[in-house]
Amino acid sequence: QHPPRTGRLVRCTMAMMQSLRNGSLVTSHSSGQCLKLPHRLPARGRRVLAVRALFGFFNQKSVAPSPKTAELCDELIETVGSRAPAADVDDLVRLLQPLSTKNPTRSKQLYGEWELIYTSKPSGSTNVRQVIEEPDQIEEVSESKTLGLFSTITTQLGELNAITSTAYEEVYSQLDVKGPLGSQNREIDVTRGVELLFLGPKLRIVEIKAQSGDDTLVIYKRIEQEADVEEEEEEDTKSFFPFGGQKEGTATVAERQVRKKMAEQGAKEGPRMPANLPSSPTALLARGGPPRLGLSPADQQLEQLEDELREAISAAKQAKDAERAAGAKSKSAAGAMQQLQTAGAQVAAVEREQAAAQAARAEAEAQLKKVSSELSAIQSKLKSTVAAGPPRK
C-alpha cells in the first residue's frame, strides 16, 4: 500500500507513460489528476507534455510565510526605523532565526535587489544596495559623502560561493569608484564571510564574519518591484524545467535600474579627470592596503579615499595661501620699486642742482680772481706813486 501522495504520483507516472504511447492522456502536475486530451498529439508534443509533467513536481511555488513570521518582520522593520536600542533588534532577530527559509543558500528567495536598513557597526556609507543575480553574481553599490560635501559612488562586482546551507562567501573582483575628482576602475581580491541568520520574502538578516571574532549584524530589506516584476514571477512558475527558461529575472531588472541611476549620477558629476594625474585620491587608491577588521571592503576603500582627499584639499589650501602670500609680496615689491624710482628722480634733481652750484662757484671764483688781479694792479700803482713822493713846485 502506497501513501496517498505516493499513490497519486504512481498513477500519474503510469498515465504519463500511456500518453507517450498514444497521446490520449497527460498528467497535470498542478492538480495531480489525469486529464483527457481532445485529440491525438504528435510525438514531439507528447514528449514535451511528459517532461513537463515529470519536472512539474520539482517546480513548486515558494511557500508563503506564516502570519507570525510576517508579523515579526514588520515589527523588526518598525523597530529599526524608530532607532530602537540594539538589544531590541537582537531580540527580534533571535525570534526570527528559527522561522527562516530552509537551506537559504539554495533558495531562490536569495536573489533580487536588497537595501541595507540596519547594521550594528554604522559607517560613512549610505544607500547601500546589493543585487544578487542567478546563479552566483553579486553587485554592491554604496554612496558616501566626503567631508559632508562630495558624493562618491562605489560599486563592487563579484560572486557568491556557498559554503554550507546557511553560509556563503562574497568574493569581489572588480571595484568602480566615481567621485568628485574622477573615476577609477581596478581589479581587487576581497573575500567576506557571511552567515545567513534569516531569509524570507521581505528580509535577509546576515552576520558578517570578522577575523577578530567581532562580527557585524546586517539587515537587508527586499526592494519590491512593481507589476512588471509580479508578472515575471508568474511566468517563471510556468517554466517547463526547474532551472528556469530564458526570461530575465527580478534581479536583472533591478540591476538595470541601479546601473541607469549610476549612469545618471556620473553624467551629473561632469567630465572625468585625466588618468595621468597620480596626485588624485582615486589614482592613489590603486596602491591598496591591508583591510581593517570589522569594515566592509567598500567602507575600507571609502575611508582611504576620504583620508587622501583630505590631504589633497589641505595641500590645495596651502598652495592657495602661498599664492596669496606671493601676491602680497609682489605688490609690496612693486610699491618699493615705485618708491625707488621716485628716490632716483630726486637724486638726479639734486645732482643737477649740485652741478649748477659748482658751475656758479667756478664763475664766482673766476670773477674773484679777476677782481684780485685788478686790486693788485691798483696797489702796485699806488705804491709807485707813494714812492715817487709829492710833486715838485
VONU-904035 format. One record per residue: residue in one letter; x, y, z of N, C-alpha, C, O, CB in turn. Coordinates in steps of 0.1 Angstrom, whole numbers, plus 5000, padded with zeros to 4 digits. Glycine has a CB too. Example, Ala and Ser with C-alpha at 12.3 -4.5 7.8 and 13.67 -1.06 7.14 Angstrom:
// VONU-904035
A513249435078512349555078513249675078514249675085511349555090 S512849785071513749895071512950005079513450115080514149945057 
// end
This chain:
// VONU-904035
Q500849885000500050005000500950125000501850145008499050005012 H500650214990501450334990500650444997499450444998501650384975 P501450545004500750655010499950734999500150714987501750755016 P498950815003498050884994498850964983498550954971497150975001 R499851034988500551124979501451044969501451074957501551214987 T502050934974502850844966501950774956502350754944503650744974 G500750734960499850664951499450754939499450704928498650614959 R499250874942498850974931500050984922499850994909498451114937 L501250994927502451004919502650884910502950904898503751024928 V502450764915502550644907501450644896501850614885502350514916 R500250674899499150674889499450784878499250754867497750714896 C499950894882500251004872501450954864501450984852500551134879 T502450884869503550844862503150734851503550734840504650784871 M502250644856501650544846500950614835500950574824500850444854 A500150714839499350784829500250864819499950864807498350884835 M501350914824502350984816502950884806503150914794503451044824 M503250754810503850654801502750624790503150594779504250534809 Q501450614794500450594785500350704774500150674763499050574792 S500550834779500550944769501650934759501450984748500551074777 L502750874764503850864754503550764743504050774732505150814762 R502650674746502350574736501250624726501350604714501850444743 N500150684732499150724723498650864724497850914716497950634725 G499250944733498851084734497451114739496951224738499051154722 S496851014744495451034749495351084763494251134766494650904747 L496351064771496351114785497551194788498651174782496150994794 V497451284797498551364802498351394817497251414821498751504794 T499451404824499351434838499451584841500351654836500451364846 S498551644849498551784853499251784866498751744876497151844854 H500551844866501351854878500751944889501051944900502751894875 S499852034884499252134894498152074902498052104914498752254887 S497451974897496351914904496551774908495851714917495051924896 G497551704901497851564905496851474899496751354903497951554919 Q495951514889494951434883495251404869496151474863493551494885 C494551304863494751274849493651334841492451324844494751114847 L494051404830493051474821493151414807494151364803493351624821 K491951404800491851354787492151464777491751584779490551294784 L492851434766493151524756492051514745491651404742494551504750 P491751624738490651624728491151554715490251504708490151764725 H492451554713492851484700494251434703494951454713492851584689 R494751354694496051284695497151384691497051444681496151164686 L498151394700499251494697500351424690500451304690499751544711 P501151504682502351444675503351394686503251434698502951544666 A504251314681505251254691506051364698506251344710506251164683 R506451474691507251574698506451644709506951664720507751674688 G505151674707504251734716504051644729504051694740502951764710 R503951514726503751414737505051414746504851414759503451274732 R506251424740507451424748507551554757507951544768508651414739 V507151664751507151794759506251784771506651824782506851914750 L505051734768504051734779504451634790504251654802502651694774 A505151524786505551424796506651484804506651464816506051304789 V507651554798508751614805508251724815508751734826509851674796 R507251804810506751904819506051844831506151894842505751984811 A505251734829504651664840505651614850505351614862503751554835 L506751554844507751494853508451604862508551584874508751424845 F508851714856509651814863508751914870509151984879510551894854 G507451904868506551994874506551974889506252064897505151984869 F506851854894506851824908507951894915507851924927506951674910 F508951934908510152004914510052154912511052224916511451944908 N509052204906508952344903507752404910506952474904508852374888 Q507752394923506552444931506852584935507952634936506352354944 K505752654937505852794942506352794956506252704964504452864941 S507052914959507552934973506452934983505352984981508353064974 V506752874994505652865005505553005011506553065015506052765016 A504353055013504153185018504553185033504253085040502653225017 P505053295038505453295052504253295061503153335058506253425055 S504453235073503353225083503053365088503853455087503753135094 P501853385093501453515098502453565109502753685111500053515104 K502953465118503853505128505153565122505653665127504153385137 T505653495112506853545106506753685099507553775101507353445095 A505653705092505353835086505153945097505654055095504053825077 E504553905108504354005119505654045125505954155128503353945129 L506553945127507853975133508754055124509454145128508553845137 C508654025111509354105101508954255101509754345101509254045087 D507654275101507154405101507554485114507854595114505554405100 E507554405125507954465138509454505138509854605143507654375150 L510254415132511654445131511954565122512754655126512454325125 I511254575111511454695102510954825110511654925109510554685090 E509954815117509454935125510454965136510655085139508054905131 T511054865143511954885153513254955148513755045154512354755160 V513754905137514954965130514655105126515455195128515354885118 G513455135120513155265116512955365128513255485126511855265108 S512655315139512455405151513755425159513755495169511455355160 R514855365154516155385160516155335175516655395184516655525160 A515555215176515455155190516755105194517655085185514355035190 P516955075207518255015211518654885204517754815199518254995226 A519954865203520354745196519854615202519754515196521954745195 A519654615216519154495223517854455217517554335216519154525238 D516954555214515654525209515754455195514954365192514754645208 V516654505187516854445174517354305175516854215168517854535166 D518354285184518854145186517754045191517753935187520054155196 D516954095200515854005204514953965193514553845192514954075215 L514554055184513654015173514453925163513853835158513254145166 V515753945161516453865152516553725158516353625150517953915150 R516653705171516753575177515353505175515253375173517053575192 L514253575176512953515174512753475159512053375156511853615178 L513353545150513153515135514053405130513653335121513353645127 Q515153385137516053275132515453145130515653085119517253265142 P514653085139514052955137513052955126512652845121513452905149 L512553075122511553075111512053105097511353125088510553185115 S513353095096514053125083513653015073513352905076515553135085 T513853055060513652965049514752855051515852875054513853035035 K514352725048515252615049516252625038515952655027514552485050 N517552585041518652585031518652725024518452725012518452465022 P518852835030518752965024519752985012519353055003518853075034 T520952925013521852955002521452884989522052914979523252905007 R520452794990519952724978518552774974517952714965520052574979 S518152874981516752924979516753034969517653124968516152974992 K515753044960515553154950515253284957515353384951514553114940 Q514853274970514553404977515753484979515753604982513853374990 L516953424978518253494980518453594969519153694971519353394980 Y517853574957518153664945517153784945516053774951517953584932 G517653884940516854014939517754134943518954124944515654004948 E517054244945517654364949517354394964516154394968517254484940 W518354424972518254444986518854574990519854624984518954334994 E518254645000518854765006519154745020518354685028517854885004 L520254805025520654785038519854885047519855005044522254815040 I519254835057518454915066518954925080518555005088516954875067 Y519954835084520454835097521854765097522054665090519554765107 T522754815105524054755107524454785121524254895126525154795097 S525054685128525454705142526754795143527054835154525654575149 K527354815131528554895131528454995120528954975109529854815129 P527755105122527555205112528855265106529855275114526655325117 S528855295094530055355087529555485080528455525081530755255078 G530455535072530155655064529355635052528955725045531355735061 S529155505049528355475036526855485038526355455049528755335031 T526155535028524755545028524255485015524955455006524255695030 N522855455015522255405003522955274998523255264986522255504992 V523255185007523955065004522954964998521954935004524655005016 R523254914986522354814980523154704974524254714970521554884968 Q522454584974523054464968522054414958520854404960523354364979 V522654374946521854304936522454164935523654154931521854384922 I521754064938522153924937521453854925520253854925521953844950 E522153814915521653754903522053614901523153574904522053844891 E521153534896521453394894522553374883522553464874520153314889 P523453274884523453184895524253224907523953174919523953044890 D525253314905526153344917526753484916527753504921527253244918 Q526053574909526653714907526053804918524953794922526253764893 I526953894922526553994932527154134929528354134924527053944947 E526454234931526854374929526454454941525254454945526254434915 E527454524947527154604958527454754955528554784950527954564971 V526454844957526654984954526355064967525455034974525555024943 S527255154969527155244981527555384978528255404968527955184993 E527055474986527355614984527855674997527455635008526055694980 S528855764996529355835008529555975005529756014994530655765012 K529556055016529856205015531156235021531356215033528656285022 T532156275013533456315018533356455023533056555016534556305007 L533756475036533656605043532256665043532156785044534656705036 G531256575041529856625041529456695028528356745028529656705052 L530356705018530056785006530156704993529256714985531056905005 F531156624992531456554979530856414979531156334989532956554976 S530056374969529456244968530356154961530856184950528056254961 T530556034966531355924960530455804959529955754969532655904968 I530455744947529655624944530655504942531555514934528755634932 T530555404950531455284950530655164946529555134952532155264964 T531155094936530454974931531454854931532554874926529854994916 Q531054744937531854624937531154514930529954484933532254584952 L531854444922531254324914532054204918533254204920531354354899 G531254094920531953964924530953844923529953854915532453974938 E531253744930530553614930530253574944530853614954531253504922 L529153494945528753424958529253274957528953204948527253434961 N529953234968530353094969529753034981530053074992531953084970 A528752944979528152874990529052784998529752704991526852794986 I529152805011530052715019529152605026529552485025530752805030 T528052645032527152545038525752595034525552685025527252545053 S524752525039523352565036522952695042521952755038522452455041 T523752755051523452885057524652985057524553095062523052865072 A525752945050526853035050527353045035527352945028528052985059 Y527953165032528453185019529553285020529653355030527453215008 E530353305009531353405008531053494997530653454986532753335006 E531253624999531153724989532653754984533353814991530453854994 V532953714972534253734966534153844956533653824945534853594960 Y534753964959534754074950536054084942537054074947534454204958 S535854104929537054104920537154234912538154264906536953994910 Q536054324912536154444904535654564913534654554920535254434892 L536354674912535954794920535854914911536754934902537054824931 D534754984912534455104904534155224914533155214921533355084894 V534955324914534755434923534555564914535455594906536055454933 K533455634917533155754910533055864920532155864928531855744901 G534055964920534056064930534156204924534156214911535156044940 P534356304932534456444927535656474919535756564911534356544938 L536756384920537956404913538156314902539256304896539156394923 G537156244898537256154887536756014890536055984900538656144882 S537055914881536655774883537855684883538955714877535655734871 Q537655564889538755464890538155334889537155294895539455484903 N538655244880538255114878539555024880540555044873537555084864 R539454924889540554834890540154704896538954684901541654904900 E540954604895540654474900541054464914542054524919541454364891 I540254394922540554374936540454224940539954144931539654454945 D540854184951540654054956540254054971541054054980541953964954 V538954074973538454084987537353974989536453954981537754224988 T537553905000536553805004535953835017536653875027537353665004 R534653815018533853845030533053735034532153685026533053975028 G533253675046532453565050531153605056531053705064533253485061 V530053535052528653585056527953455061527953355055527953645044 E527253475073526353375078524953425077524553525083526753345093 L524053345071522653375069521953335082521753215085522053315056 L521453435089520653415101519153395098518453315104520853525111 F518653475088517253465084517153505070517753605065516353555093 L516253435062515953465049514453445047513953345049516753385038 G513753555042512353545039512053635027512953685021511553595051 P510753635023510353715011510753865013510953935003508953705008 K510753915025510954055027512254095033512754205030509854105036 L512854015042514054045049515153945047514853825045513754065064 R516353985048517553905048518453955059518954065058518353905034 I518753865069519553905080520753825080520753695080518753885094 V521953895080523253825079524153865090523953975097523853845065 E525153785092526253825102527553815094527953715089526253725114 I528253935093529453935085530653905095530853965105529754075079 K531353795091532353745100533653835099534053885089532753605096 A534253845111535553925112536653835118536253745126535354055120 Q537853855114538953775119539053785134539553695141540253805112 S538753905139538853935154537753865162537753865174538854085156 G536753815155535553755162534553855165533453815170536053695174 D534753985162533754085165532854105152533154185144534454225168 D531854015151531054005138530054125138529854195148530253875138 T529654155126528754265123527354215119527254135109529254355112 L526254255126524954225122524454315112524454445114524054215135 V523954265101523454355090522054305086521854175084524354345077 I521054395084519754365079519454425066519654545064518654405090 Y519054345056518654395043517154375041516554285046519454315032 K516554475034515154475031515054465016515754535008514454595036 R514254375011514054354997513354474991512454534996513154224994 I513854524979513254634972512254574962512554514952514354714964 E511054594966509954534958509754614944509754734944508654544965 Q509654534934509454594921507954604918507154554926510054514909 E507554664907506054694905505454584897505954464897505854824898 A504454604890503654504883504454424874504154304872502454564876 D505454484867506254414858506954294864507054184859507354504851 V507554314876508254204883507254094887507553974886508954254895 E506054134892505054034896504653944884504453824885503754104902 E504554014872504253934860505353834857505053724852503954024848 E506653884858507753794856507753674865508053564861509053874857 E507453694878507453584887506353484884506553364885507253644901 E505153534879504153444875504553364863504153244862502853524872 E505253424853505753354842506753244846506753144840506253454831 D507553274856508553184860507953054865508552944863509453244870 T506753054871506152934876505652844865505252734867504952974885 K505552904853505152824841506252764833506052704823504252914832 S507452774838508652724831508552564831508052504840509952764838 F509052504820509052364818509952294828509652184832509352324804 F511152364831512152294838512452374851512152494852513452284830 P512852304862513152364875514252474874514252554883513452264885 F515152464864516252564864515852674855516752754851517452494859 G514652704851514152824845514352824830514952744825514852944852 G513852934824513852954810514853064807515853074813512552984804 Q514653144796515553244791515053384795515753474791515653234776 K514053394803513553524807514453584817515153514825512153514813 E514553724817515353794827514653784840513453804841515653934822 G515453764851514853764864514653894870514954004864515653674873 T514153894883513854014890515154094892515154214891513253984904 A516254024896517554094899518054164887518754264888518553994905 T517854104874518354174862517654304860518354404857518154084850 V516354314862515654434861516154534871516454654868514154414863 A516354494884516854584894518254624891518654744894516854514908 E519054534885520454574882520454684871521254774872521254454878 R519554664862519554774851519154904857519755014853518554734840 Q518254904867517855034873518955094881519255214880516655014882 V519755014888520855064895521955124886522455224888521554954904 R522255044875523255094865522755224859523555314856523554994855 K521455234856520955364850521055474859521455584855519455344846 K520755454872520955554882522455604884522755714885520455514896 M523355504883524755534884525255614872526055704873525555404885 A524655574860525055654848524555794849525255884845524455584835 E523355814854522855954855523656024866523956144864521355954860 Q524055964876524956024886526256064881526756174883525155924898 G526855974872528156004866528056124856528956204855528655884859 A526856134849526656244840526656374847527056484842525456224832 K526056374859525956504867527256544873527456664876524956484878 E528156444874529456484881530456554871531456604876530156354886 G530156564858530956634849532056544843531956424844531656744857 P532956604835534056534828534956464838535156504849534756624819 R535456344833536356274841537756334842538156414833536456124835 M538456304852539756354854540756274846540556154844540156354869 P541756344839542756264831543456154840543656174852543856354826 A543656044833544155924841545655944845546155864853544055804833 N546356044839547856054841548156154853549256194854548556104829 L547156174861547456264873547556174885546556134891546256364875 P548756144889548956054901548656114914548556034924550355994901 S548456244914548156304927546756304932546456344943548656454927 S545856254923544456254927544156134936544856034935543556234914 P543256154946542956044955542555914948542855804953541856084965 T541755924937541355804930542555734924542555604923540355834920 A543555804920544755744914545555684925546155574924545555844906 L545655754936546355694948545755574953546355494960546555804959 L544455554951543655444956544255304951544055204957542155454952 A544855314939545455194933546555134942546855014939545955224919 R547055204951548155144960547555044969548254954973548755254968 G546255044972545554954981546154964995546655064999545854814975 G545954855002546454855016545754745024544754685019546154985023 P546254705035545654595043544254635048544054745053546554555055 P543254545047541954575051541854585066542554515073540954475046 R541054675071540754685085539654595089538654575082540454835089 L539854535101538854435106537554505110537654615115539354355118 G536454445107535154505111534554595101533454645103535354575124 L535254625090534754715080534654645067535354555064535654845078 S533554675059533354615046534454665036535054775039531954635041 P534754595025535654645016535354785010536254865008535754545004 A534054805008533654945003534055045013534555155010532154945000 D533755015026534055115037535555145038535955255040533455075050 Q536355035037537755055037538255145026539055235028538454915037 Q537755115014538255195003537755345004538555435001537655144989 L536555365009536055495011536755575022537055695021534555495014 E537155495033537855565043539255605039539755715042538055465055 Q539955525031541155555025541055675015541855765015541855435018 L539955675007539755784998539555915005539956015001538555754989 E538755905016538556035024539756085030540056215029537556005035 D540656005035541956055040542756115030543356225032542755935047 E542856055018543656105007543056235002543756324998543856004996 L541756245002541056364997541356475006541556595002539556344995 R541256445020541656555029543056605027543256725028541456495044 E543956515025545356565022545456645010546156745010546256445021 A544756604999544756684987544156824989544656924984543956614976 I543056834996542356964999543257045008543357165005541056945006 S543956985018544857065026546057115018546457225020545356975038 A546557035009547657075000547257194991547957284989548256964992 A546057174986545557284977545357414985545657524980544157244971 K544857404997544657525006546057585008546157705008543957485019 Q547057505012548357565014548957625002549557735003549357455019 A548757564990549257624978548457764975549157854970548957534966 K547157764978546457894976546957994986547158114982544957864978 D547257964998547758055008549158105004549458225005547857995022 A549958014998551258054994551158154982551958244980552157934990 E550158124973549958214962549558354966549958454961548858154952 R548658354976548258484982549458564988549558684986547158474992 A550258484995551458555001552358604991552958714992552158455011 A552558524980553458574969552858694962553558784958553658454959 G551458694961550858814955551058934964551359044959549358794953 A550958924977551159034986552659084985552859204985550858995000 K553558984985554959024983555259094970555959194970555858904985 S554559054960554759114947554259254947554859344941554059034936 K553059274953552559414954553559504963553759614959551159414961 S554059444974554959524982556259554974556759664975555359444994 A556759454966557959484958557659594948558559674945558459354951 A556459594942556159694932556059834939556559934933554759664925 G555559844951555559964958556960014961557260134960554759954971 A557759924965559159954968559860004956560660094956559959834974 M559659934944560259974932559760114928560560194923559859874921 Q558560144930558060284927558760384936559160494931556560294929 Q558860354949559560444958561060464954561560574955559460394972 L561660354949563060364945563160454933564060534931563560224942 Q562160434923562260524911562060674915562760754910561160484901 T561160694925560960834930562260894936562661004934559760844940 A562860804944564160844951565260874940565960964942564560744961 G565260794930566260814919566060944912566961014909566160694909 A564760974909564461104903564961224912565461324907562961114900 Q564661204925565061314934566561324935567161434935564561284948 V567361214935568761214934569261284922570261364922569361074935 A568661254910569061324898568861474898569661544894568261264886 A567761514904567461654906568561724915569061834912566061684911 V568861654926569961704935571261714927572061814929570061624947 E571561614919572861614912572861734902573861794901573061484904 R571761754895571661874886571862004894572662094889570361874879 E571262014905571362134913572862154918573362264919570462134925 Q573462034921574862044926575762084915576762164917575261904931 A575462034902576262074891576162224888577162294885575861994878 A574862274889574662414887575462504897575962604894573162454887 A575362454910576062524921577562524918578262624920575762464934 Q578162414914579562404911579962504900580962564900579962264907 A579062514889579362604878579262744883580162834879578262584867 A578362784892578262914897579462944906579963064906576962934906 R579962844913581162864922582362894913583162974916581362744931 A582462814902583662834893583562974887584663044886583662734882 E582363024883582263154878582663264888583263364885580863184872 A582163244901582463334911583963344914584463444917581663304924 E584563224914585963214917586763294906587763354908586463074917 A586263274893586963344882586763494884587763574881586263304868 Q585663544887585463694890586263744901586863844901583963724892 L586363654912587163694923588663704919589363794924586963594935 K589063614911590463614906590763744898591763804899590763494898 K589763774890589863894882589964024890590764114888588663914872 V589064024900589064144909590364154917590864264920587864134919 S590864034921592064034929593264084920594064154925592463884933 S593264054907594264104898594164254896595264324897594164034884 E592964304895592764444893593264514906593864624906591364484890 L592864454918593264524931594764524932595364614937592664444942 S595464414928596964404929597564514920598464584924597464264924 A596964544908597464644899597364784905598264864904596764634886 I596164804912595964934918596964954930597465064932594464944923 Q597164844937598064854948599464884944600264964950598064724957 S599864824933601264844927601364994922602365054924601564744915 K600365034916600365174911600365274923601065374922599165204902 L599665244933599665334945601065334952601465434956598565284955 K601665224953602965214959603965294950604865364956603465074960 S603865284938604865364929604565514931605565594931604565324914 T603365554933603065694935603665744948604165854949601565724934 V603465664958603965704971605465714971606065794977603465594982 A606065614964607565614964608065734956609165784960608065494957 A607465784947607965904939607866034947608566134944607065914926 G607066034957606966154966605966254960605366234950608366214967 P605866364968604966464963605466534951606666534949604666564974 P604766594943605166674931605866794935605466864944604066704922 R606966834927607766954929606967074924606267064915609166944923 K607167194932606567324928607567404920607267514916606167394941 
// end
